[in-house]
Amino acid sequence: MSPAASSSSSKQDMHPTKIVLPDLVSHCNFPLRHNRHRKQITSETKRWLFKGDNLIGRARDKFHGLKAGLLTSMCYPDAAYPQLRLCNDFLTYLFHLDNLSDDMDNRGTRSVANVVLNSLYHPRSYQSPERIGKMTRDYYRRMILTASPGAQRRFIETFDFFFQSVTQQALDRASGVIPDLESYIALRRDTSGCKPCWALIEYANNLDIPDEVMDHPVVRSLGEAANDLVTWSNDIFSYNVEQSKGDTHNMIPVVMHQEGLDLQSAVEFVGDMCKQSIDRFVEEQRYLPSWGPKIDRDLAIYIDGLANWIVGSLHWSFDTERYFGKDGRQVKSTRVVNLLPRRR
C-alpha cells in the first residue's frame, strides 16, 4: 500500500463515513406474527393522541413514520381489540414522552414524571390540566378494568423506575458524563421503557400470574434478556441519528470509551452482546420450574410475549422511519448505514 493510500485509510478510520450493522434478524428464530386489529388501532390511537390538536406538517409525518401500530401488532399478536388499542396508545405515548425527555433538563423531566405518576397512583382523585396527565389517566382507567392487581402494580412501579432513570440520564447528558458499561447497562434497562411493556404482556393476554412466580430468578432473567436485546439493538439502530445530535447516552460510545475500540469494532462488540442475549433467553427457559398446569400455561404465554417483543422489535426497527428514514428496507438488506453529519 502506498503512503498516500495508507494516509487516506487512517483518515477513514478516524472519521468513518459508514457502519455495517450486525445481522441480528438472522440470529433470531422466533416466529413473527401480526395482530389482525392493526389498522383499526392505528387510526383510533391517532385520533386519541391528537385529540383537540391539528395534526399537520411534521407532526403528521412523524406519527405516520413511527409506525407504532405495526410494532404493537407484532409484540401483542394475540391481544383482543380493547387490549391491543390500549397497548398501542401507551407505546405511541411513550415514544412521544421519549422525544420530550430527549431535549429536557432534569427539572423538566421531573415535572413530567410528577404529573404522569400522580395520574397513575391516583387515577380517580388526581386532576391536572396538562394533556399528558389527561392521557395517562385515560389509558390507565381503561387498563384497570381487566388488568390483574399484580400487572397493575408492576406497570406503575416499573414506569416509576423509568422516570427515575431518565432523570439520571438527563443529569449525565448535561454534565457530559460517559458512564462505565456496567452502570450504563443497569440504567438502560430502565430508560428503555421495556419493563412497563412487559406488564402489558400480562394485561394484553389476560394473565394473572402470582408475584412469587414473576419474582422467580429465572423469570426475572428472561425478562432481563429480552430487555437487553430490545435495548442494545436499539442503541445500534439509533446510533446514527443520536451521533448526529452529539448524544452519548448510547452503548456504542460507552464501549468505545471503555474498551478503546474504533466505531465499527464497537458496533460489532454490541452486536455480539445482542446475540448472546437472544441465546441467554433461549437457554434460561430450560431452568424454569413447574408451578402446576394453570400457572405454567400462563407463564408460557408470558414468555412467548417476551419472544414476540424480541423478534417484533428487530423487524420493526427497519420498518419505522425513526432510525433509517425511508431507507429501512435497503439497510435491512445491505446492513450498511451511511453516517449523518454532526449538527452544528
N, C-alpha and C positions, 0 to 999 in steps of 0.2 A: 504493500500500500504506500502511495506517495505521501510525503509530509502534508501536502495540501488536503488530500483526501482524509488523512488522519485528523487534521485540524477540524475539517468540516464535520466528521463523525463525532468528535468530542463535543463540539458546539451543540450538535443534535441531542447528545446525552444530557448536557447541562440545561438545554431549553427544548425539551421534547415537544413535538407537534401533534403526536397521537399516542393513544394507548391501545393495547389489544386486550379485550376482556377475556376472562376465563370462561370455559364452556360449562356453565353451571346447569343449563337446561338439560343437556345430555346426561349429566350426573344424577339427575332427579327422575326416578322411575315411577312416581306416584301418578295415578290416572288424573287427567284434567277434565273436570266436568263443569257444566254451566247450569244455573238455575233458570227455569222456564219463565220466571216472572221478571227477568232483567229489564226489558223495555218499559214495562209498566212502572217499576220502582224508580227507574231513571227519570222519567217525566214527573212523577209525583215528588221526588226529592228536589228536583229543580224548582218546582212550584213552592215547596216548603222553604227552601234555602233563601230564595229571593222574594219572599212574600213582602209586599209593600214597597219593594225597590224595583227600579227599572234595570233589567239585565241587558246591558248594551255593551258594544265595543269589546274591550279587552276582558272584561269580567265574563261576558258570554263565551268568548273564545277559551278562556282559562277553564271554565266549568266543563265545556264540551271536551276540551283536550285532555282533562284529567281522567275521564272515563272511569270514575269511581264505581258506577253501576256494574261495569264489567268485572272489576276486582271483587265487589261484593258477591256477584253471582257465581264466581269461581271459588270463593272462600266459604260460602254458605250454600252449596248447591242443592241441599235437601230442605231448606227452610221454606215454610209456608209464607204466603204473601205478607201478612202483617209483620211477621218477624223479620223477613228479608228487607221490607221497607224501612223498619227501624234501624237495622244494621247499616243500610245504605245511607240513611240520614246521618247516623253517627260518623261513619267513615268520611263522608263528604265534609261534614262539620269539622272533623279532626284535621283534615288537610287544610282547611281554612284557618283553624287555630294554629297549626304549624307555621303557616305563612305569616300570621300575626306575630308569633313569638320569634320568628327569624329576624325581625327588624326591631324587636322590643328590648328595652333595657330591663334590668332586674325589677324595678318598680312597676313597670308596665305589665310584666309577666305576672307579678303578684296580684295586681288588681284584677286581671282576667281570672286568675285562679280563685280569688276570693268570691267573685260572682258565680263562677261555674260550680265550685264545691259547695257553697251555701245553697245553690239551687238543687244540688243532688242530695245533700244531707237533710234539707228541709223543703222538699218539693211542694208541699201544701201551704206552708206558712211564710216562706221567704219570698219577698217581692223585690224585683229590681227592674228599672225601666230599660236597661241595656238589652239590645236584641239577643246578645249571646246568652243572657240569663233566661230570657223567654224561651229560646230554642232548647236550652238544656232542660228546663222544667217540662217542656212539651214532650221531648222524646223519653225522658225518664218516667213520666207519669204513664206513658204507654208501656214502657218496659216492665214496670212493677205489676202490671195486670196479670202477667203469666210467668215472669221470671221467679225461680226458686229463691228463698231467702239467702242461700249461700251464693248464688250467682249475683244477686243484687249487692251483697257485701263485697264480694271480690271485685266487682265492677267499680264501685266507689273507691275502695281502698287503693286499687292499682291506678286509677285515674288521679288520685291524690299524689301517689308516688311520681306519676308523670309530671305533674306541675312542680313538685319539689326538685326533680332532676332538671327540668327545663330552666328553672331559676338558677341552678348551679351552672348550667350550660351558658346562660346569659352572662353570668359573672366571669366565667373562663374566657368567653369571647371578648368581653370588654377589657380584660386585663392582658389579652394576647397569650394566655397560658395554653400550652400544648400538654395535656396530661400524659402520664405513662400508660402503657397499653392495658394493664390490669385495671387501673382506675377508670379508664375510658370504657372498657367492656362493661363494668358494673354500672356506670352511669347510663350507657347507651341502651341497656336492657330496659330502662325506664323511659328515656327520652323517645324511644321508638314508638310508644303508644300501643305496642302489641298486647300488653297484658290485659287491658280492658277488652280488647278484641277477642282474647281467649275466653273471658267471661261471657262474651256474646255467643260463643260456640255453644255454651250450656243453654243460654236463652233461646237461640235460634232453633235448637233441636229438642226443646222442652225437657231438658235433663235436670235431674235432682240428685246430684252426687254428694254424698256426705263429706264434711270438711276433712275428716281423718283420711279419706281416700285422696282428695285433692292435695292434701299436705304431705302425702307419702313421698319420700325422696325420689323414687323412680318417676312418679307422675310429675313432680316438680322439674326433674331433669329433662323430661320430654318437652315440657313447655319451654324450658330454657333453650334447648337445642333448636326448636322451631323459631323462637325469638331471635337467636343468634343468626340463623340462616337468613331470615327475612331482613334483619337489621344490617348485618355485614354486607350482604349482597346489595342492599340499598345504598350503602356507602360507596360501593364500587360504581353502581349505575348513576348515582347522583354526583359523583366526584367532579365531573367536567363542569357542570353548572356551578357547583359550590366553589371550585378553584377560581372560576372567573370572577366570583364576588370576593375572593380573599378569605373565605370561611375555612377555618382549620378544625372545626368540630366534625371530623371525619376520620375513619380508621386509617385511611391511606397516609395522610401526613403524619399521623401518630406513629405508624410503623416506620415510615421513612426517617423520622426523628430519632426513634428509639433504636432501630436496628441498623441505621446508617445505610439504608438502601436507596437506589435510584427509583424513579417513579414506576417504571414497568415492573421491576422486581417487587416493589411494594404491592402493586396490583395482584401479582401472582401469589404473593405471600397471603394476602387477604382472601384470594380465591381458594387457596388450599385450605384455609381455615373454614371457609363456607362448605367445601366438600366434606371436610371432617365433621361438621355439624350435622349434615344430612346422614352421614354414616353413623354418627352417635345416636341420632333419632331412631334409626332402624335397629341398631344394636341394643339400646336400652329397653326396648319392648320385650326382649327375651327375659327380662328380670322382673316383669310385673307379677305380683302375687294375685291370687283369686280372692274375691270378696263375695262370691256367690253369683248365681245366674243373672239376676236383675242388675246389680251394680256392674258386673263385668260387661254386660251388654251396653249399658250407658257409657261406661268408660271407653269401650271400643269405639263408640260413636264420637266421643270427645277427641280421642287420639286421631281418628280419621279426619276430624275437623282441623286438627293441627297440620296434618299432611296436606289437606286441601289448601291451607294457607301457604305452606312451603311452595307447592307447585303453582298455585294460582298467582302468588306474588311474583314469582320468577317470570312467568309468561306475560303478566300484565305490565311489567316494567318496560317491555318493548312495545306494548300497545298504547300506553299512555304517552302524551306528548310532554310530560313533565321532565323527562331526562334527556331524550334524544330528539325532541321536536317531532317533525313528521318523518324522520329517518329511521324510526324504530325497527321496522321490518328489515331494512338493509343492514342495520347494526346487528340485529339478531342473527342474520345470515353470515356476515363477514367478521363480526366481533371487533371491528376497528372503529375507534372513536377519534375523530379529529378534535383536538383541544381548542376551546374557545379562547379568544384573547382576554387578558385580565382587564376588568373595568377600571377606569381611572377615577 
